[in-house]
Amino acid sequence: MGWSLPIGVVKGTVIRVHITFLLFLVWIGVAAFARGGQGAALQSVVYIVLLFLCVLLHEFGHVFAARRYGIRTPDITLLPIGGVARLERIPDKPLQELVVALAGPAVNIAIALLLFLTLGGLASDAGTEVANPGVSLLERLLWVNLFLVVFNLIPAFPMDGGRVLRAILAHRLGYARGTQIASRVGQALAFAFGLWSLLGGNPLLMFIALFVYLGAASEAHAVQMQQVSRGLLAADAMITHFESLRAGSVVEDAVRCLIATTQHEFPVVDGAGQLRGVLTRDDMIRALRERGPETPVLEVMRSDVPMVRDRQLLEDALRLMQEKQLPAVGVANETGRLVGLITPENVGEMMMVLSARPEWRPPLVPRIRRST
């Protein structure tokens, strides 16, 4: 989602358009122009824009349903194959997730019904030819909204149908088991889409298959992380042997640490040992290339990295890291001094250990820290 451009904000939710969607729009316009000239190009572009307006309204159905349960939605991203509304957390109860998942398709049904009433019914089934510019624009939009309902209810993550299936299974089998089964169903469907694509020569279907497979794997991973962290403290998963930078350090100091260690994230601390921010490897290299080695780390570090207490639940730290897409979370002792870091990498390593030996629990390790 990195290559996306913000185009507006509605009720606190940022609307983003991925660069691939803009390229898709240009491709549609050029292909239509080659077939029928300027008028055909304009009509095709208008149709695609209206289609994705329906997709955007679909995503806002999820947004407002999620807010009913106190779940914020930072942004919506429009892609060539649809939209993605990012929820800060998954609804707590299966019924809540079911309502949020069905809210999007319900919006498309409402749009189709409104168009049906506007048209006074359907004269024929010609509107099913949604790519045919000779068919009424409103009639094509009606049918495409019905198609969106069917497509989104395919029982595979990250489509709404995958979340509906998980909610139904979770009600009877529990959240973790329900997610596991729903993810496997989604991955099986992804393989089916991929095979269909190879047999039919449809590259878009292959792209959808890849999207579904990765979405199912990502959902399973997120839930596994949530299950693993349950009952553990931040101190159980934190890195305690690491290099840190002083507030007066420059990028050249950070480069030396990067070469001498295997770290990718370097905390920046003040004289009292309190966290000021985190300098990532990517930010470091970018600053070295664009601003030079004498650039103060305070000017290029990420200052939005939060702190949690060492006796705080690991779930809280992971939630912060996922909601704000952070490279790390700092861990402090009772005096506020930095004693550890939690990163996606070390949490992933702990998950691998726990997957191999579920009864294992992290030992208490000495809190040793070196500073530059």
Sequence and secondary structure as in RCSB ss.txt:
>XXXX:A:sequence
MGWSLPIGVVKGTVIRVHITFLLFLVWIGVAAFARGGQGAALQSVVYIVLLFLCVLLHEFGHVFAARRYGIRTPD
ITLLPIGGVARLERIPDKPLQELVVALAGPAVNIAIALLLFLTLGGLASDAGTEVANPGVSLLERLLWVNLFLVV
FNLIPAFPMDGGRVLRAILAHRLGYARGTQIASRVGQALAFAFGLWSLLGGNPLLMFIALFVYLGAASEAHAVQM
QQVSRGLLAADAMITHFESLRAGSVVEDAVRCLIATTQHEFPVVDGAGQLRGVLTRDDMIRALRERGPETPVLEV
MRSDVPMVRDRQLLEDALRLMQEKQLPAVGVANETGRLVGLITPENVGEMMMVLSARPEWRPPLVPRIRRST
>XXXX:A:secstr
  SEEEEEEETTEEEEEEHHHHHHHHHHHHHHHHHHHHHHHHHHHHHHHHHHHHHHHHHHHHHHHHHTTT    E
EEEETTEEEEE SS  SSHHHHHHHHHHHHHHHHHHHHHHHHHHTS S SGGG TT TTS HHHHHHHHHHHHHH
HHTSSSTTSHHHHHHHHHHHHHH HHHHHHHHHHHHHHHHHHHHHHHHHHT HHHHHHHHHHHHHHHHHHHHHHH
HHHHTT BHHHH B S EEEETT BHHHHHHHHHHSS SEEEEE TTS EEEEEEHHHHHHHHHHT TT BHHHH
SB    EEETTSBHHHHHHHHHHTT S EEEE TTS EEEEE HHHHHHHHHHHHH TT          EE 
